[in-house]
Amino acid sequence: MITNYSPKVLLIVLSFFCADVFPNEVNNRLSEFEKAQNLLDSIHHYFGKNQEKYEYYSTAFEKIQLKNLIGENFRKIITKRTEFYQRNYEYRRGISVLLDAISIAENNGDTLSMATFHKMLSSLYYYLGNRDSTNYQLDLAYKYFEQLDNKAELGVICIRKARIEYDLGNYEESLISSFKALELNKAAGDQQKMAISYLQLGNTFYYLTNYRDAKKYYELASMLFKNAKYDYGYYEAFSNIGLVEIKQKEFRKGMNKQFEALEFLKKENYAIDAGATYNYLVTAYFELQKYDSCFYYSELAKEEFLKSSYEIGLCESYLNDAKVFLVKRQLQEALESAQKGYDLAVKNGLIELLEEANFSLYKIHKKLNHSILSFDHLEQYVQLKDSLNFNPNALQSDAIKYQLEAEEAQLKQQFAEERAKIYAEEEKKTRNQLKLTLIIAAITLVLLFFSIYYLIKNRKLNKNLSIKRKRISEELKVKESLLSEIHHRVKNNLQVISSMLGLQSQYIVDELLKKIILDCRGRIASMSLIHESLYRKKDYKEALFSSYIEELMPMLVQTYGTDERKVRLVMDVEPIKLSLDDSLPCGLIINEITSNSLKHGFPDGREGTIRIEFKKVANKIALTIADDGIGLADGKKFNSDESFGFLLIETLASQLDAEMKINTENGFSYELTWEGKME
């Protein structure tokens, strides 16, 4: 079994700072109080955000003459300053503030402030693990609150005394103080402080393994906290109920309570309580033999305890680790963890945890064959066990027996009242749920009706839409078939014209005229090839102009009888689609420029290259055709008006709305760019 943890207890309760503790006294220096309040607000705001401003306002606050503040305003300022240090785990700085404040209160004869500050000091010393100083401050606080006849605060002091006695293993004294606190809190009519008393009673019975009574007191505490609308206390008690369920092997129920409590504690930044809750989960996973989960949650617990400088929690975590390492036979790691837990238990006077640490070290040293050390820790363990041997069923005090019996009867009555209240709330909730269910059912039926109506309507619409789509699809197929047929016929007609021109050229003697007819046939062939590429595709929109270029260029080389070994074609064309409006002029331009290069660029068997690039650049189409032929004769300037071919190229470029650049250095080069037209 893993360490019997001390369940969490409310050591710093809201009653520290409740309004009923501070009587309405007149402050003669209100402006000084307001100045102190504003400085504290600035200090808290800039803490951790702007160190320079934080130090500036801290220095300004130190100059405030706190001794000039009296009564309620004095307590408010000191309380606010101390709370800030406590929230940020700077306990020693908080102690320094309170000691100075007590000195001022003594000089002013302010008994209520002295009592309040001694009580606050007890909490800070407790968090530092200094039990003697905690007890001393509680005794002083009790003395001053007794002078003021403040039963509510006396109840708080008693419950804290009960916690100290519990930590020291004095369980009979712890029970006596718990019942005394309960009576004082009842007399004061303070449900919240009564709940704290029940919580401490539950803690004591938990350690004594009397889980039935422990759970009973925890449940009563949780109900009172809930009635008082004190969420922190409620989740403390709720988490402790879960711990009892874990001990009773109801792991699922107990662990679910821990996770629910953790959600609240992490959100509200209760580091110590979150760490203790992680340790409860370690207890559960140890029992379930899920050791990796034990280490995981133990590390999370240690993070919270280190953040809050809470050595008691660290002690429990190290002893947890030792248990797990021992089971996993990692003896060296077990020894290191157990020794850390032992040192912290000795340092803080934690009798219960010291007993557990000695037992762990006894078993570890025994496994390591360290006979002397093993016996030494066993002897310490037995001595502590004997000193803590306490049977709640054999109490020596008749007063405690009487109180237990009276408390049992009162608990039954309170449980009955709470259950009746819960049943009434559940019945009301059930009626509301029934109404809500009927409303939801009615809305569902209406929605179902409209859904069916619109479903039928949509089916009809979808059916009509499907018929229209089918009709459109058929019409598109007919249209595409007709377009394909048109392109095919145009291509055939162009071929007929080309053939007729070819026949006619056979009867022409004039070589110039023959050349003109040959050029015309080349242009017609270029146009014919475009129409052929379109009708060969099932979807003419899918026809790629790049395919047309790849077919046209070799055909031109063959037409003009150019030696392919001497004049190379280099094509860099991207798969681009062109509309029919762009395809025809573009095809004729390529035909015209390439034909010119083949006819005039490479005379007398000159070698060279014709390069064509067809790409998309910045959403524009770019066509480049260049050759490294002879170009223009020396001293001759390019003039497009002198040639029909050049004039045709310019006309076709204008039809494309293209920007054209001509370069006559090192051959001829044409660059055309234009925005493609949509089909």
Phi, psi and omega in degrees: 000145180274171186312137172283095185291149169284117178298155183296148178223150181280104180266328177247106186253162184299337184293349173309317193239022181292151184295330184290347178280335185255105178294157181283095179253151181279129178262120183282349182231065184298321182297322178295322178296314180297321178298316179297318178300313182297319179296318178296319177301318180293319178300312181294323182293317186271355179298125179077359181246314183218098186298323182297313180290324178301313180292325179298310182289328177296317178297319179297323180293322180299336181277351179293135177275086183296333181293343178279347176271144181228160170059227187300315181298321177299313181294322180298315182295313181296318179298315181297318180294317182292318178302320179300312179296321181295317180298330181260015173061028176259070189295321184293324177292324176296320179297318180300316179299315183291321179297318176297319181294322179296321178299317178295317181297321178297316179296327180272355183066032183267090185296318182298318178295319179299314180299314182297316184288325176296321178296317179295322177299322181301322179294316182295319177294326179297315180295334176276358178080014182265090185292321182298313179294325178299312180298318181298314180294323178295320179297317179295317179298318180299318181300315183286322178292330177294321176298326180273355182054043180262092185295325181299314181287327176298323176297319178297316181298317181297320181292328177288323175298322178299320180294318180297315179299322178298314180298326181276359178084011179267078191287327178295316177295325178297317179295319180300313180295323180296314180292325178296317178298320181298316180295318179295319181290325176297317180297326179278349180068032184255102182297322183297316180287329173299319180298322179296321178298315178297323180297317180292322176300318177300320179300315182297312180293331177296312181297327180280011179059021174269076188292331180298309180290324179301313181295323180299313181291323178297318181295319178295318178300317182296322179293318180293320177298320180295317178298324181278359181056043179250093188299319182302310179298320181301313182288333173299308180295319180300317178295320179294324175300317178299323179296318177299318179297324176297317179296331179270015177070014174267071192295315184300312180298313183295318182290323177300321178295321180296316181295322179293318179294321180301321181303317179288313186296321178292319181298320182270003175064041172269086189296314183298314182291323176297319178298317179297322179294321174300321179295327176297321178294325176300318178303314182295313183292331176296316178297327180275001179061033175256084192286328177297321177294326177301311181297320182300309183285333176294321177296319177298320179298315182296324176302315180293319182290322178295321179299325184258004180055040184259098188286335178297314178296320178299320178301313179299318181296317180295322177293326173301310181302318180300317178302313184292316179300322180296316179296324180277003178063027173264079194291322181295316178295322178297318181296316180298315181293317181296321180294320177298316178297318180299314181299318180292323179295318178295314182301320186259004178063041183267093187299312183300313181287330176295321175302313181295319181296318179297320180294319178296315180295325176301312182292321182292313180296327177296317178296327181273004180063032174266082191299314185293312180296321180299314180295321181300313181288328176295319180297316178297319181298314182297318179299316179293321181298318179295321181291334181262005182292111189215128181244111183294342180274355180233048181294140181280337186271120176297329181296319180292319178302315180298316180297320179298316180295316180296320180294322179300314180295318181294322179300315180300317180295316181294320177300318180297316179296317180294319179296319178299318179296318180296317179299319180296317178296319180294322178296317178297318179296321180296318179298316179297321179295324179295316178300315180297321179297317180296318179297315180297320180297317179297315178298320180298318180296316179298314179297322179297318179300310181295326179296316179296318180300311182290332177295314179296317180297317180294325178297318178297315179298318180295323179295314178297320180296320179297319179296317180295319179297318180298317180296316180297319179299318179294320179295323178295320178298318179297316180299314180296322178297317180295317179298318179299319179294321179298312179300321181296317182290320177299317180299316180296318180297319179296323178293323178297315179299317180298319180294318180297319178295324178296317179295318182296324183294339180290338182258009181256131181269325184295119183292325179297317180294321178299320180296320179297316180296321179298318178297319179297318179297323178296319179293319179296318179298322179297314179295320181298320181296324177297312180296325179295318180295332179284316184283340178287341177272139177295320177247108186296341178290339182275355183294126180268131180291333179299324179296322179297316180299316182296335177273323186291315188300310178298326181296320179294319178302318181291321182299318184268009174062033181280139178285113184294340179284336182262323179249110182269144173258126176242115184244127175234086186241134177268152180288088184243140176264138175239150174289163179298325180297329179269330187297313185296306179297323180295317179298318180293323177298313179300315180300314186292314183293316181295319179299316178301317180297317182292324184280320191243343188279336187227068181285159173056039175072021180297139178272153179178191184223138170249122183245133177232130177237136181223106188218169172254124180230116177053053177064015175238156178266131181241124178241124177234126175233124183218148172229158178252037181283203186284340180066210179275151176297154181303131178085353181266135180261150181286132177220112185293339183287344184279349185226136176296322181300313179296321179297320179296318180299316180296321180296315180294322178296321177296323178297327179278353189058039185265150172266124187241134175238134181241131179237125184253011177275135180055050181107204178241142178217130177243132174234119179239136174227138179203162177270124183294145179272144177286146179288000000 
